Amino acid sequence: MAVSSRGGMSRWLFSSYGWSSARSVAALFTVDEMCQVRHFAARKGTREKIRKKKVKVEVKKVEFIPHNLRNKNKLKAPTTMKRVVDFWKKESHDDVWIAKYHRWRVYSFQEAVSCHRETHHPTVYNISDAPLNIVIELDMKAEKKNKFLDNLNRIVAVPYAFDQGEERAILALCKTPELQKIALEAGANLAGDLELIKDIQSGEVSLQDFQFVVAHLNILPELSSLRGLMKRKFPTTKTGNLGADLATMVSKFRYGIQYTSSKDEHEEDFGRIEVAVGKLDMEASQLEANFAAIIQDVLSVAPKREAPFVTRCLAVCPPSVETLKLDIEPYVGLKSQEKSEEVGDEDEGADEVHRVAASS
């Protein structure tokens, strides 16, 4: 049966199914079947947009860049020089000067501490126990040309310990009960002998619970079985956690000051250390003694070349942004004098050997 219009469709439904059934049957038909629908042409540009969406996006293959060329563009980018070179500028003899055209003013350590105490007075910042940080700038050139030193990661014993806001767990390994008692009294969290080594191997004692491991020389042969587990924590005389004076080693790693250096990615010969030497409420002489101990430890790993290893030291005390340049000659000159004396002793010894050889 052909139905030509909407009216004809309705009459056919009522005549065939009745009023109640006709409504149910009508719901099965779509709008296009019940009503007349006109399909007009799409708006201008619509078909073109649809056609473009169907076009596949080509994925560009990323070309492999060798590891030695990946930072090439980064190194070409303009950067500011980290090392301050102001020896060509004039010295200021006034209380007020234009910093752009004059050298940095040099302060003694005592003067720098006094200046920072003024800014942290209760009437200003009101932080009398703020940490006093020292920024040490290094020349990281090695003895050989175009070679540079690795970053430093050391811990130094200081004469005046202070709260650094961290708890360090120390594991001490030694054979005799007397040495274990000495280690515990010095501040070790756990001390033991061969039984403790077996517990570490079995997993009952985890090395991850301890930041540092110190050991006595008498247990070194048995300690070699833990080399794979300890990795960088393995005690050596070079790192200072292997020796005969167990109390000194424990005290150093528990209360000493840890510092690390960081090299600039653009200036490989420029290194920087920022370390706290104490709190402002400590005596200035105590802060200076800690500072001197750190400088001497840094100079102990200096390369054997004529250029100075420590180029500049700055005193900073957050939250203040004031930076004061320190006079390092009294501390660096002391180390240079010791080196010259050692060289002199070696020369005298060599001369004596030559004399003996000549006389014979």
Secondary structure, DSSP 4 states (H G I P E B T S, - for coil): ----SHHHHHHHHHHHHHHHHHHHHHTTS-HHHHS----PPPPTTHHHHHHHHHSPPPPPPPPP--GGGTTHHHHHS----SS---TTSBPP-SSS--GGGBPPPEE-HHHHHHHHHHHTSTTTT--TT-EEEEEEEEE-B-SSTT-BPPPPEEEE--SS----S----EEEE-SSHHHHHHHHHHT-SEEESHHHHHHHHHTSS-GGG-SEEEEEGGGHHHHGGGHHHHGGGS--TTTT-EES-HHHHHHHHHHSEEEEEEE-SS-TTEEEEEEEEEETTS-HHHHHHHHHHHHHHHHTT--SSSS-SEEEEEEE-TT---EEEE--HHHHHHHHHHHHHHHHHHHHHHHHHHHHHHH-
